[in-house]
Amino acid sequence: MLVGYARISTDSQVLDQQIDALLKYGIDDRNIYREQISTRAIKRPELEKALAFLKPNDTFVVCKLDRLGRSVEHLIQLIKHFDTNDINFVSLTEEINTRSAAGKIMFHIISSFAEFERNLISERTKEALKAVKRRGKSLGRPFILRSEQKELIDTYILNGRSKCEIKRVLGIKSTTPIYNYLRSKLNV
């Protein structure tokens, strides 16, 4: 039996392209597990369901290797699991099929490069953030509180409410605008 797995990380991505490729490969839509979650997430419920569903002689298919594993180590663990349980693994983009020795070595080589690429992206991002901070610039847009939000903060502070409680009431993601507002009042 063919079993597919499709994963996206963010709301701005769509599964359609992966689903189309898995269907074209011959996988029944009912056997395609879909997930929106980061690769770095420890628990991926749909992947776990797919792995539990697999039986000996089944083939587990992904569109691209980076849709499956967190790291080379994680991918190797999965391949060992497949090998131990007599499950074939196919990655369509990289043309990997672990039923052959060549497919197994290609899997290891490509997964190493995939992790290398993720690490390079991470390093470049961290360096760019450091450069921005060195120049004294802040990241993102400043959050500007509306006058009614400021009044609410003043009232809640007078009533002894915590900044975290105020943040929840205002429906904002961070306490930073609250601290900035209170700090600006002290400097006036």
C-alpha positions as CSV (number, residue, x, y, z in Angstrom):
1,M,0.0,0.0,0.0
2,L,1.1,3.6,-0.7
3,V,0.9,6.0,2.1
4,G,1.7,9.7,1.7
5,Y,2.6,12.6,4.0
6,A,2.4,16.3,3.2
7,R,3.4,19.1,5.5
8,I,3.6,22.8,5.5
9,S,5.0,25.1,8.2
10,T,3.0,28.3,8.0
11,D,-0.5,29.6,7.0
12,S,1.1,31.4,4.0
13,Q,1.9,28.0,2.5
14,V,-0.5,25.6,0.8
15,L,-0.6,21.8,0.6
16,D,-2.1,21.6,-2.9
17,Q,1.1,21.1,-4.8
18,Q,2.2,18.2,-2.5
19,I,-1.2,16.6,-2.5
20,D,-1.4,16.8,-6.3
21,A,2.1,15.1,-6.6
22,L,1.1,12.3,-4.1
23,L,-2.1,11.7,-6.0
24,K,-0.3,11.6,-9.3
25,Y,2.1,9.0,-7.8
26,G,-0.9,6.8,-7.2
27,I,-1.7,7.3,-3.5
28,D,-5.3,7.1,-2.5
29,D,-6.4,10.5,-1.1
30,R,-7.6,8.6,2.1
31,N,-4.0,7.5,2.7
32,I,-2.5,11.0,2.6
33,Y,-1.7,12.4,6.0
34,R,-1.7,16.3,6.0
35,E,-0.1,18.5,8.6
36,Q,0.6,22.2,9.2
37,I,3.4,22.2,11.7
38,S,7.1,23.2,11.9
39,T,9.7,20.6,11.0
40,R,11.4,21.4,14.3
41,A,8.3,20.4,16.3
42,I,9.0,17.4,18.4
43,K,5.5,16.0,18.2
44,R,3.9,15.8,14.7
45,P,0.6,14.0,15.3
46,E,-0.2,13.3,11.6
47,L,3.3,12.0,10.9
48,E,2.9,9.7,14.0
49,K,-0.5,8.5,12.7
50,A,1.0,7.8,9.3
51,L,3.9,5.9,10.8
52,A,1.6,3.8,13.0
53,F,-0.6,3.0,10.0
54,L,2.3,1.6,7.9
55,K,2.7,-2.2,7.6
56,P,5.5,-4.4,6.1
57,N,5.8,-4.0,2.3
58,D,4.0,-0.6,2.4
59,T,5.7,2.4,0.7
60,F,5.8,5.8,2.5
61,V,6.0,8.7,0.1
62,V,6.8,12.4,0.6
63,C,7.2,15.1,-2.1
64,K,10.4,16.4,-0.7
65,L,12.8,15.3,2.0
66,D,12.6,18.5,4.0
67,R,8.9,17.9,4.5
68,L,9.7,14.9,6.6
69,G,12.6,15.3,9.0
70,R,13.9,17.8,11.5
71,S,17.6,16.9,11.0
72,V,19.8,14.3,9.4
73,E,19.7,12.3,12.6
74,H,15.9,12.3,12.6
75,L,15.7,11.3,9.0
76,I,18.2,8.5,9.6
77,Q,16.1,7.3,12.6
78,L,13.0,7.2,10.3
79,I,14.9,5.3,7.6
80,K,16.1,2.8,10.2
81,H,12.5,2.4,11.3
82,F,11.4,1.9,7.7
83,D,14.2,-0.6,7.1
84,T,13.5,-2.6,10.3
85,N,9.8,-2.8,9.5
86,D,10.3,-3.6,5.8
87,I,8.8,-0.3,4.7
88,N,10.0,1.4,1.5
89,F,10.6,5.1,1.5
90,V,10.2,7.4,-1.6
91,S,10.9,11.1,-1.9
92,L,9.6,12.3,-5.2
93,T,11.6,15.5,-5.7
94,E,15.0,13.9,-4.9
95,E,14.0,10.7,-6.7
96,I,14.9,8.5,-3.7
97,N,13.6,5.0,-3.4
98,T,15.2,3.1,-0.5
99,R,14.4,-0.3,-2.0
100,S,17.8,-0.1,-3.7
101,A,21.3,0.4,-2.3
102,A,21.7,3.5,-4.5
103,G,18.5,4.9,-3.1
104,K,19.7,4.4,0.4
105,I,23.0,6.2,-0.2
106,M,21.3,9.0,-2.0
107,F,19.0,9.5,0.9
108,H,21.9,9.9,3.3
109,I,23.7,12.3,1.0
110,I,20.7,14.5,0.2
111,S,19.6,14.6,3.8
112,S,23.0,15.8,4.8
113,F,22.8,18.6,2.3
114,A,19.3,19.5,3.4
115,E,20.4,19.9,7.0
116,F,23.5,21.9,5.8
117,E,21.2,24.3,3.9
118,R,18.9,24.8,7.0
119,N,22.0,25.5,9.1
120,L,23.3,28.0,6.6
121,I,20.0,29.8,6.5
122,S,19.9,29.9,10.3
123,E,23.5,31.3,10.4
124,R,22.7,34.0,7.8
125,T,19.6,35.0,9.6
126,K,21.4,35.3,13.0
127,E,24.2,37.3,11.4
128,A,21.7,39.7,9.8
129,L,19.9,40.2,13.1
130,K,23.2,40.9,14.8
131,A,24.1,43.5,12.1
132,V,20.7,45.2,12.5
133,K,21.2,45.4,16.3
134,R,24.8,46.7,16.0
135,R,23.4,49.5,13.9
136,G,21.0,50.3,16.7
137,K,17.9,49.6,14.7
138,S,15.0,47.7,16.0
139,L,13.3,44.8,14.2
140,G,9.8,44.9,13.0
141,R,7.3,47.7,13.2
142,P,6.7,49.5,16.5
143,F,3.4,48.7,18.1
144,I,1.5,51.8,18.7
145,L,-1.2,51.8,21.5
146,R,-4.4,53.6,20.8
147,S,-5.7,56.1,23.4
148,E,-8.4,53.8,24.7
149,Q,-5.7,51.1,25.3
150,K,-3.5,53.6,27.2
151,E,-6.5,54.5,29.4
152,L,-7.2,50.8,30.1
153,I,-3.5,50.3,31.0
154,D,-3.7,53.2,33.4
155,T,-6.8,51.9,35.1
156,Y,-5.5,48.3,35.4
157,I,-2.1,49.5,36.8
158,L,-3.9,51.6,39.4
159,N,-5.9,48.4,40.3
160,G,-2.7,46.4,40.7
161,R,-3.1,44.2,37.6
162,S,0.0,42.6,36.2
163,K,1.4,43.5,32.8
164,C,0.7,39.9,31.6
165,E,-3.0,40.3,32.6
166,I,-3.2,43.6,30.8
167,K,-1.5,42.1,27.7
168,R,-4.2,39.3,27.6
169,V,-7.0,41.8,28.1
170,L,-5.7,44.0,25.3
171,G,-5.2,41.0,23.0
172,I,-1.6,41.9,22.2
173,K,1.3,39.5,21.8
174,S,3.9,41.2,24.0
175,T,4.2,43.2,27.2
176,T,6.8,45.5,25.5
177,P,4.3,48.1,24.3
178,I,2.9,48.3,27.9
179,Y,6.4,48.8,29.4
180,N,7.2,51.3,26.7
181,Y,4.1,53.3,27.4
182,L,4.6,53.3,31.2
183,R,8.3,54.2,30.7
184,S,7.3,57.2,28.5
185,K,4.9,58.4,31.2
186,L,7.8,58.5,33.7
187,N,10.0,60.4,31.4
188,V,7.4,63.2,30.8
